[in-house]
Amino acid sequence: MPEGHTLHRLAAYFAENYGGRRVRVSSPQGRFADGARLLDRRRLVESEAHGKQLFLGFDSGSWLRVHLGLYGAWTFGNAAGERSLGAPRVKGGGERVLDRDDEGFVVPPAPAGTVRARFVSSAGWADLRGPSACVVLSAGEKDAAQAALGADPLRADADPDLPWQVIRRSRTSIAALLMRQDVIAGIGNIYRAESLFRAGIDPYRPGRDLSREEWDLLWADLVALLRDGVRDGRIITTRPADRADPGPGPVPRSDAFYVSYRTGEPCRVCQAEVRSARLAGRTLYWCPKCQAA
């Protein structure tokens, strides 16, 4: 499932490439046909992310809420080729000359696979496949959907005191709390494991056992890591000194994480064996020495 940095990249992409343009909206698959009719030929005027959800606003006052879930992905096409954001992440195509119809809309290729929603503008097209949610909302419904979400470290309006008020009273482990989207929005399995390792916090510690200082440092690190993810287009949590290759240049995937997907391998810092276990429906990774209780 894409984590919060990917959704903010998606919001920025829509704002840059579709903002201010009229779009044709259809549902080749048919499951979004009613919603597509409400948005068809409207102008996209706003684009924002909150946690793992994307909100696209139109000049009619309607909003499209998209939650990619485990299998959803957007594929974008324009004169430069095609690229995907979400899961699976693929790139393909290449430079092409785009045909346009009499109204100036791009004529895209026939949809491939089960496309829930297709957006076509004068600059390109976007195909949405496999989302867990794709629904048109009124402005009030959009506000209610966001009110149910926790603070998003990437949003300017995020208040770290709100999740802290939940965490400080909770007997639930901090690792489980970090995955609750109504507490902190946008944190997924990798960011929870990596941020707790970087903070030296035992993932099984109850939230109420954290100090305010520990929480403030953890929040600040999450903000920094997510911002790096938006900039880089990928998650990299290791510091250069802890990588096998600390030199300049792209960081290989094998050097990107401290503990995630490294079960049984030596910790990059202390050489203890990285452990894993199921927690909150996902695989938790941690170092028993660096994150001792």
C-alpha positions as YAML, in Angstrom:
chain: A
units: angstrom
residues:
- id: 1
  name: MET
  ca: [0.00, 0.00, 0.00]
- id: 2
  name: PRO
  ca: [1.44, 3.41, -0.95]
- id: 3
  name: GLU
  ca: [2.41, 5.47, 2.08]
- id: 4
  name: GLY
  ca: [1.72, 9.16, 2.60]
- id: 5
  name: HIS
  ca: [4.60, 10.55, 0.56]
- id: 6
  name: THR
  ca: [3.24, 8.89, -2.61]
- id: 7
  name: LEU
  ca: [-0.19, 10.47, -2.15]
- id: 8
  name: HIS
  ca: [1.36, 13.92, -1.79]
- id: 9
  name: ARG
  ca: [3.32, 13.31, -4.97]
- id: 10
  name: LEU
  ca: [0.08, 12.35, -6.69]
- id: 11
  name: ALA
  ca: [-1.64, 15.50, -5.48]
- id: 12
  name: ALA
  ca: [1.24, 17.62, -6.78]
- id: 13
  name: TYR
  ca: [1.18, 15.79, -10.13]
- id: 14
  name: PHE
  ca: [-2.54, 16.42, -10.62]
- id: 15
  name: ALA
  ca: [-2.15, 20.08, -9.65]
- id: 16
  name: GLU
  ca: [0.71, 20.60, -12.12]
- id: 17
  name: ASN
  ca: [-0.63, 18.60, -15.04]
- id: 18
  name: TYR
  ca: [-4.43, 18.81, -14.70]
- id: 19
  name: GLY
  ca: [-5.05, 21.86, -12.52]
- id: 20
  name: GLY
  ca: [-7.23, 24.48, -14.23]
- id: 21
  name: ARG
  ca: [-8.09, 22.16, -17.13]
- id: 22
  name: ARG
  ca: [-11.39, 20.62, -18.09]
- id: 23
  name: VAL
  ca: [-11.31, 16.85, -17.97]
- id: 24
  name: ARG
  ca: [-13.32, 14.13, -19.54]
- id: 25
  name: VAL
  ca: [-14.12, 11.47, -16.97]
- id: 26
  name: SER
  ca: [-15.31, 7.99, -17.85]
- id: 27
  name: SER
  ca: [-15.40, 4.52, -16.31]
- id: 28
  name: PRO
  ca: [-14.27, 1.92, -18.86]
- id: 29
  name: GLN
  ca: [-14.86, -0.79, -16.26]
- id: 30
  name: GLY
  ca: [-18.33, 0.55, -15.50]
- id: 31
  name: ARG
  ca: [-18.15, 0.51, -11.69]
- id: 32
  name: PHE
  ca: [-17.67, 4.28, -11.47]
- id: 33
  name: ALA
  ca: [-20.12, 5.23, -14.25]
- id: 34
  name: ASP
  ca: [-22.44, 7.31, -12.05]
- id: 35
  name: GLY
  ca: [-19.58, 9.20, -10.44]
- id: 36
  name: ALA
  ca: [-17.92, 9.78, -13.80]
- id: 37
  name: ARG
  ca: [-21.06, 11.47, -15.13]
- id: 38
  name: LEU
  ca: [-20.97, 13.93, -12.23]
- id: 39
  name: LEU
  ca: [-17.39, 14.96, -12.99]
- id: 40
  name: ASP
  ca: [-17.27, 14.71, -16.77]
- id: 41
  name: ARG
  ca: [-16.15, 17.92, -18.51]
- id: 42
  name: ARG
  ca: [-15.74, 19.76, -15.22]
- id: 43
  name: ARG
  ca: [-12.60, 21.75, -14.45]
- id: 44
  name: LEU
  ca: [-10.13, 20.41, -11.86]
- id: 45
  name: VAL
  ca: [-9.48, 23.28, -9.46]
- id: 46
  name: GLU
  ca: [-7.97, 21.68, -6.34]
- id: 47
  name: SER
  ca: [-5.81, 18.71, -5.48]
- id: 48
  name: GLU
  ca: [-4.73, 17.64, -2.02]
- id: 49
  name: ALA
  ca: [-3.64, 14.61, -0.05]
- id: 50
  name: HIS
  ca: [-4.44, 13.69, 3.52]
- id: 51
  name: GLY
  ca: [-2.65, 10.61, 4.74]
- id: 52
  name: LYS
  ca: [-3.20, 7.80, 2.26]
- id: 53
  name: GLN
  ca: [-6.15, 9.49, 0.55]
- id: 54
  name: LEU
  ca: [-6.28, 11.78, -2.47]
- id: 55
  name: PHE
  ca: [-8.93, 14.48, -2.86]
- id: 56
  name: LEU
  ca: [-9.54, 16.11, -6.25]
- id: 57
  name: GLY
  ca: [-11.81, 19.18, -6.30]
- id: 58
  name: PHE
  ca: [-13.86, 20.31, -9.31]
- id: 59
  name: ASP
  ca: [-15.49, 23.59, -10.28]
- id: 60
  name: SER
  ca: [-18.92, 22.05, -9.62]
- id: 61
  name: GLY
  ca: [-18.08, 21.90, -5.91]
- id: 62
  name: SER
  ca: [-17.76, 18.11, -5.98]
- id: 63
  name: TRP
  ca: [-14.74, 16.22, -4.74]
- id: 64
  name: LEU
  ca: [-13.35, 12.87, -5.80]
- id: 65
  name: ARG
  ca: [-11.94, 10.80, -2.93]
- id: 66
  name: VAL
  ca: [-9.52, 8.04, -3.92]
- id: 67
  name: HIS
  ca: [-7.94, 5.52, -1.57]
- id: 68
  name: LEU
  ca: [-5.58, 3.22, -3.46]
- id: 69
  name: GLY
  ca: [-5.46, 0.51, -0.81]
- id: 70
  name: LEU
  ca: [-3.18, -2.47, -1.39]
- id: 71
  name: TYR
  ca: [-3.68, -2.85, -5.13]
- id: 72
  name: GLY
  ca: [-4.64, 0.54, -6.54]
- id: 73
  name: ALA
  ca: [-2.48, 2.53, -8.95]
- id: 74
  name: TRP
  ca: [-2.66, 5.54, -11.24]
- id: 75
  name: THR
  ca: [-1.12, 5.33, -14.70]
- id: 76
  name: PHE
  ca: [-0.42, 8.65, -16.39]
- id: 77
  name: GLY
  ca: [0.18, 9.17, -20.07]
- id: 78
  name: ASN
  ca: [1.30, 12.16, -22.11]
- id: 79
  name: ALA
  ca: [3.68, 13.01, -24.93]
- id: 80
  name: ALA
  ca: [6.63, 11.82, -22.82]
- id: 81
  name: GLY
  ca: [5.23, 8.29, -22.39]
- id: 82
  name: GLU
  ca: [3.56, 6.50, -19.48]
- id: 83
  name: ARG
  ca: [4.34, 6.13, -15.79]
- id: 84
  name: SER
  ca: [2.55, 4.68, -12.77]
- id: 85
  name: LEU
  ca: [2.23, 5.78, -9.16]
- id: 86
  name: GLY
  ca: [0.90, 3.26, -6.69]
- id: 87
  name: ALA
  ca: [1.12, -0.51, -6.87]
- id: 88
  name: PRO
  ca: [2.40, -1.96, -9.07]
- id: 89
  name: ARG
  ca: [4.97, 0.67, -9.95]
- id: 90
  name: VAL
  ca: [5.85, 0.38, -13.64]
- id: 91
  name: LYS
  ca: [7.24, 2.58, -16.34]
- id: 92
  name: GLY
  ca: [6.94, 2.11, -20.06]
- id: 93
  name: GLY
  ca: [6.13, 3.66, -23.38]
- id: 94
  name: GLY
  ca: [8.21, 6.47, -24.79]
- id: 95
  name: GLU
  ca: [7.94, 9.70, -26.73]
- id: 96
  name: ARG
  ca: [4.84, 9.85, -28.89]
- id: 97
  name: VAL
  ca: [2.84, 12.32, -30.94]
- id: 98
  name: LEU
  ca: [-0.58, 12.79, -29.37]
- id: 99
  name: ASP
  ca: [-3.72, 13.09, -31.43]
- id: 100
  name: ARG
  ca: [-6.44, 15.50, -30.28]
- id: 101
  name: ASP
  ca: [-10.12, 15.67, -31.00]
- id: 102
  name: ASP
  ca: [-12.09, 18.69, -32.20]
- id: 103
  name: GLU
  ca: [-12.38, 20.03, -28.63]
- id: 104
  name: GLY
  ca: [-8.65, 19.77, -27.96]
- id: 105
  name: PHE
  ca: [-8.77, 16.73, -25.67]
- id: 106
  name: VAL
  ca: [-6.02, 14.15, -26.08]
- id: 107
  name: VAL
  ca: [-7.08, 10.92, -27.77]
- id: 108
  name: PRO
  ca: [-5.61, 8.24, -25.49]
- id: 109
  name: PRO
  ca: [-4.99, 4.60, -26.38]
- id: 110
  name: ALA
  ca: [-7.72, 2.07, -25.62]
- id: 111
  name: PRO
  ca: [-7.80, 1.27, -21.88]
- id: 112
  name: ALA
  ca: [-5.89, -1.83, -20.88]
- id: 113
  name: GLY
  ca: [-7.20, -4.03, -18.10]
- id: 114
  name: THR
  ca: [-9.88, -3.02, -15.63]
- id: 115
  name: VAL
  ca: [-9.77, 0.78, -15.52]
- id: 116
  name: ARG
  ca: [-12.10, 2.09, -12.82]
- id: 117
  name: ALA
  ca: [-11.82, 5.72, -13.91]
- id: 118
  name: ARG
  ca: [-10.18, 7.50, -16.81]
- id: 119
  name: PHE
  ca: [-9.36, 11.21, -16.88]
- id: 120
  name: VAL
  ca: [-8.52, 12.89, -20.18]
- id: 121
  name: SER
  ca: [-7.39, 16.50, -20.59]
- id: 122
  name: SER
  ca: [-5.72, 18.60, -23.25]
- id: 123
  name: ALA
  ca: [-2.32, 17.45, -21.93]
- id: 124
  name: GLY
  ca: [-2.71, 13.72, -21.29]
- id: 125
  name: TRP
  ca: [-4.69, 11.03, -19.54]
- id: 126
  name: ALA
  ca: [-4.81, 9.23, -16.21]
- id: 127
  name: ASP
  ca: [-6.15, 5.73, -15.58]
- id: 128
  name: LEU
  ca: [-7.12, 4.51, -12.10]
- id: 129
  name: ARG
  ca: [-7.05, 0.77, -11.45]
- id: 130
  name: GLY
  ca: [-7.92, -1.29, -8.39]
- id: 131
  name: PRO
  ca: [-8.60, 1.36, -5.73]
- id: 132
  name: SER
  ca: [-10.27, 0.41, -2.47]
- id: 133
  name: ALA
  ca: [-12.31, 3.64, -2.69]
- id: 134
  name: CYS
  ca: [-13.29, 5.93, -5.56]
- id: 135
  name: VAL
  ca: [-16.28, 8.08, -4.68]
- id: 136
  name: VAL
  ca: [-17.68, 11.54, -5.43]
- id: 137
  name: LEU
  ca: [-18.34, 13.69, -2.36]
- id: 138
  name: SER
  ca: [-19.92, 17.02, -1.59]
- id: 139
  name: ALA
  ca: [-17.77, 19.63, 0.14]
- id: 140
  name: GLY
  ca: [-19.37, 18.72, 3.48]
- id: 141
  name: GLU
  ca: [-18.78, 15.01, 2.97]
- id: 142
  name: LYS
  ca: [-15.17, 15.70, 2.06]
- id: 143
  name: ASP
  ca: [-14.71, 17.68, 5.29]
- id: 144
  name: ALA
  ca: [-16.24, 14.83, 7.29]
- id: 145
  name: ALA
  ca: [-13.95, 12.28, 5.62]
- id: 146
  name: GLN
  ca: [-10.90, 14.34, 6.54]
- id: 147
  name: ALA
  ca: [-12.13, 14.95, 10.07]
- id: 148
  name: ALA
  ca: [-12.04, 11.18, 10.60]
- id: 149
  name: LEU
  ca: [-8.34, 11.11, 9.70]
- id: 150
  name: GLY
  ca: [-5.48, 11.79, 12.05]
- id: 151
  name: ALA
  ca: [-2.78, 14.43, 11.70]
- id: 152
  name: ASP
  ca: [-0.77, 14.10, 8.49]
- id: 153
  name: PRO
  ca: [2.90, 15.03, 9.09]
- id: 154
  name: LEU
  ca: [3.15, 16.39, 5.54]
- id: 155
  name: ARG
  ca: [0.28, 18.86, 5.86]
- id: 156
  name: ALA
  ca: [0.84, 22.43, 7.00]
- id: 157
  name: ASP
  ca: [-2.26, 22.23, 9.22]
- id: 158
  name: ALA
  ca: [-1.05, 19.15, 11.12]
- id: 159
  name: ASP
  ca: [-1.03, 19.49, 14.90]
- id: 160
  name: PRO
  ca: [1.23, 16.88, 16.59]
- id: 161
  name: ASP
  ca: [-0.57, 17.49, 19.88]
- id: 162
  name: LEU
  ca: [-3.71, 15.75, 18.57]
- id: 163
  name: PRO
  ca: [-2.14, 12.30, 18.12]
- id: 164
  name: TRP
  ca: [-0.18, 12.82, 21.32]
- id: 165
  name: GLN
  ca: [-3.41, 13.17, 23.31]
- id: 166
  name: VAL
  ca: [-4.41, 9.69, 22.08]
- id: 167
  name: ILE
  ca: [-0.96, 8.12, 22.48]
- id: 168
  name: ARG
  ca: [-0.31, 9.40, 26.00]
- id: 169
  name: ARG
  ca: [-3.45, 7.71, 27.32]
- id: 170
  name: SER
  ca: [-3.23, 4.43, 25.40]
- id: 171
  name: ARG
  ca: [-2.13, 1.00, 26.59]
- id: 172
  name: THR
  ca: [-1.79, -0.03, 22.92]
- id: 173
  name: SER
  ca: [1.74, -0.44, 21.58]
- id: 174
  name: ILE
  ca: [3.25, 2.55, 19.83]
- id: 175
  name: ALA
  ca: [3.82, 0.39, 16.73]
- id: 176
  name: ALA
  ca: [0.10, -0.35, 16.49]
- id: 177
  name: LEU
  ca: [-0.84, 3.29, 17.17]
- id: 178
  name: LEU
  ca: [1.39, 4.54, 14.36]
- id: 179
  name: MET
  ca: [-0.60, 2.42, 11.91]
- id: 180
  name: ARG
  ca: [-3.96, 3.85, 12.97]
- id: 181
  name: GLN
  ca: [-4.96, 6.34, 10.31]
- id: 182
  name: ASP
  ca: [-7.33, 8.08, 12.73]
- id: 183
  name: VAL
  ca: [-4.33, 8.86, 14.94]
- id: 184
  name: ILE
  ca: [-1.56, 9.61, 12.42]
- id: 185
  name: ALA
  ca: [-2.48, 9.69, 8.74]
- id: 186
  name: GLY
  ca: [-0.05, 8.53, 6.08]
- id: 187
  name: ILE
  ca: [2.23, 6.27, 8.11]
- id: 188
  name: GLY
  ca: [2.53, 2.76, 6.72]
- id: 189
  name: ASN
  ca: [4.50, -0.33, 7.57]
- id: 190
  name: ILE
  ca: [7.91, 0.92, 6.46]
- id: 191
  name: TYR
  ca: [7.73, 4.35, 8.04]
- id: 192
  name: ARG
  ca: [6.53, 2.93, 11.37]
- id: 193
  name: ALA
  ca: [9.36, 0.39, 11.62]
- id: 194
  name: GLU
  ca: [12.07, 2.75, 10.42]
- id: 195
  name: SER
  ca: [11.03, 5.73, 12.52]
- id: 196
  name: LEU
  ca: [10.87, 3.63, 15.69]
- id: 197
  name: PHE
  ca: [14.31, 2.20, 14.98]
- id: 198
  name: ARG
  ca: [15.79, 5.65, 14.37]
- id: 199
  name: ALA
  ca: [14.24, 6.81, 17.65]
- id: 200
  name: GLY
  ca: [15.49, 3.75, 19.56]
- id: 201
  name: ILE
  ca: [11.96, 2.98, 20.77]
- id: 202
  name: ASP
  ca: [10.78, -0.54, 21.51]
- id: 203
  name: PRO
  ca: [7.80, -1.03, 19.16]
- id: 204
  name: TYR
  ca: [5.90, -2.90, 21.89]
- id: 205
  name: ARG
  ca: [6.04, -0.06, 24.39]
- id: 206
  name: PRO
  ca: [2.56, 1.17, 25.30]
- id: 207
  name: GLY
  ca: [1.86, 4.63, 23.98]
- id: 208
  name: ARG
  ca: [1.31, 5.94, 27.51]
- id: 209
  name: ASP
  ca: [4.91, 5.01, 28.40]
- id: 210
  name: LEU
  ca: [6.38, 7.45, 25.88]
- id: 211
  name: SER
  ca: [7.51, 10.82, 27.13]
- id: 212
  name: ARG
  ca: [6.43, 14.02, 25.42]
- id: 213
  name: GLU
  ca: [10.05, 14.61, 24.43]
- id: 214
  name: GLU
  ca: [10.23, 11.18, 22.78]
- id: 215
  name: TRP
  ca: [7.00, 11.85, 20.90]
- id: 216
  name: ASP
  ca: [8.14, 15.27, 19.69]
- id: 217
  name: LEU
  ca: [11.39, 13.81, 18.37]
- id: 218
  name: LEU
  ca: [9.53, 10.93, 16.70]
- id: 219
  name: TRP
  ca: [7.06, 13.31, 15.04]
- id: 220
  name: ALA
  ca: [9.85, 15.59, 13.80]
- id: 221
  name: ASP
  ca: [11.67, 12.61, 12.31]
- id: 222
  name: LEU
  ca: [8.49, 11.40, 10.58]
- id: 223
  name: VAL
  ca: [8.03, 14.86, 9.06]
- id: 224
  name: ALA
  ca: [11.61, 14.81, 7.77]
- id: 225
  name: LEU
  ca: [11.42, 11.25, 6.42]
- id: 226
  name: LEU
  ca: [8.13, 11.85, 4.62]
- id: 227
  name: ARG
  ca: [9.41, 15.08, 3.08]
- id: 228
  name: ASP
  ca: [12.45, 13.19, 1.84]
- id: 229
  name: GLY
  ca: [10.09, 10.61, 0.35]
- id: 230
  name: VAL
  ca: [8.18, 13.29, -1.53]
- id: 231
  name: ARG
  ca: [11.43, 14.73, -2.87]
- id: 232
  name: ASP
  ca: [13.06, 11.42, -3.78]
- id: 233
  name: GLY
  ca: [10.00, 9.48, -4.90]
- id: 234
  name: ARG
  ca: [11.04, 6.57, -2.67]
- id: 235
  name: ILE
  ca: [11.60, 5.73, 0.99]
- id: 236
  name: ILE
  ca: [15.18, 5.98, 2.21]
- id: 237
  name: THR
  ca: [15.68, 5.99, 5.97]
- id: 238
  name: THR
  ca: [19.34, 5.08, 6.48]
- id: 239
  name: ARG
  ca: [21.97, 7.66, 7.27]
- id: 240
  name: PRO
  ca: [25.02, 7.58, 4.95]
- id: 241
  name: ALA
  ca: [27.34, 6.35, 7.70]
- id: 242
  name: ASP
  ca: [25.19, 3.24, 8.20]
- id: 243
  name: ARG
  ca: [25.15, 2.15, 4.55]
- id: 244
  name: ALA
  ca: [27.40, -0.44, 2.95]
- id: 245
  name: ASP
  ca: [28.16, 2.19, 0.32]
- id: 246
  name: PRO
  ca: [28.11, 5.63, 1.97]
- id: 247
  name: GLY
  ca: [29.29, 7.43, -1.16]
- id: 248
  name: PRO
  ca: [27.36, 9.86, -3.36]
- id: 249
  name: GLY
  ca: [24.92, 8.71, -5.99]
- id: 250
  name: PRO
  ca: [21.62, 6.82, -5.83]
- id: 251
  name: VAL
  ca: [21.08, 4.70, -2.72]
- id: 252
  name: PRO
  ca: [20.52, 1.04, -3.72]
- id: 253
  name: ARG
  ca: [17.44, -0.68, -2.30]
- id: 254
  name: SER
  ca: [19.71, -2.96, -0.26]
- id: 255
  name: ASP
  ca: [20.95, 0.11, 1.63]
- id: 256
  name: ALA
  ca: [17.63, 1.98, 1.94]
- id: 257
  name: PHE
  ca: [16.23, 0.60, 5.22]
- id: 258
  name: TYR
  ca: [17.48, -0.16, 8.70]
- id: 259
  name: VAL
  ca: [15.16, -3.04, 9.60]
- id: 260
  name: SER
  ca: [12.31, -3.33, 7.08]
- id: 261
  name: TYR
  ca: [12.42, -6.61, 5.10]
- id: 262
  name: ARG
  ca: [15.72, -7.52, 6.80]
- id: 263
  name: THR
  ca: [14.54, -10.33, 9.10]
- id: 264
  name: GLY
  ca: [17.51, -12.38, 10.30]
- id: 265
  name: GLU
  ca: [20.09, -10.00, 8.88]
- id: 266
  name: PRO
  ca: [22.56, -8.11, 11.12]
- id: 267
  name: CYS
  ca: [21.53, -4.69, 12.36]
- id: 268
  name: ARG
  ca: [23.42, -1.96, 10.53]
- id: 269
  name: VAL
  ca: [24.30, -0.30, 13.84]
- id: 270
  name: CYS
  ca: [24.87, -3.04, 16.44]
- id: 271
  name: GLN
  ca: [24.99, -6.27, 14.38]
- id: 272
  name: ALA
  ca: [22.21, -7.93, 16.39]
- id: 273
  name: GLU
  ca: [19.79, -10.05, 14.37]
- id: 274
  name: VAL
  ca: [16.83, -8.10, 13.04]
- id: 275
  name: ARG
  ca: [13.53, -9.60, 14.18]
- id: 276
  name: SER
  ca: [10.03, -9.58, 12.75]
- id: 277
  name: ALA
  ca: [6.52, -10.46, 13.96]
- id: 278
  name: ARG
  ca: [2.92, -9.83, 12.99]
- id: 279
  name: LEU
  ca: [1.41, -6.74, 14.60]
- id: 280
  name: ALA
  ca: [-1.71, -4.81, 13.60]
- id: 281
  name: GLY
  ca: [-2.13, -6.97, 10.53]
- id: 282
  name: ARG
  ca: [1.31, -6.28, 9.10]
- id: 283
  name: THR
  ca: [4.86, -7.52, 9.59]
- id: 284
  name: LEU
  ca: [6.72, -5.47, 12.17]
- id: 285
  name: TYR
  ca: [10.54, -5.25, 11.99]
- id: 286
  name: TRP
  ca: [12.87, -4.14, 14.78]
- id: 287
  name: CYS
  ca: [16.29, -4.55, 16.36]
- id: 288
  name: PRO
  ca: [16.07, -6.11, 19.84]
- id: 289
  name: LYS
  ca: [19.29, -4.39, 20.97]
- id: 290
  name: CYS
  ca: [18.95, -0.88, 19.52]
- id: 291
  name: GLN
  ca: [15.29, -0.84, 20.54]
- id: 292
  name: ALA
  ca: [15.57, -2.57, 23.89]
- id: 293
  name: ALA
  ca: [12.66, -2.17, 26.28]
...
